[in-house]
Amino acid sequence: MSNKYPVEVDGVTGEVSDLPPANRTRYRAKLDTLQDVRREMAKLYRETRSGVLDVQDATKMTWMLQAVGKVIEGSDLEKRIEILEGKK
């Protein structure tokens, strides 16, 4: 049987039934500034401490947020240098 959705096997009857597809709503967070990134990291921390989010998942997301923060930082520095050099 080929199925792209997960299935559930009834332990008593052995019948196979399709599970409904996971609700994959898109999460949107404003990440335009370092303050936005900090806020999102704090949210991850609180969700992890509360047991809502798995520690391994939170760790991966924190690493991604750190990368976003570095890009924002680099972009801000680039803009400042351009202004100081009179290129803009």
Secondary structure, 3 states (H helix, E strand, C coil): CCCCCCEEECCCCCCEEECCCCCCCCCCCCCCCHHHHHHHHHHHHHHHHCCCCCHHHHHHHHHHHHHHHHHHHHHHHHHHHHHHHCCC
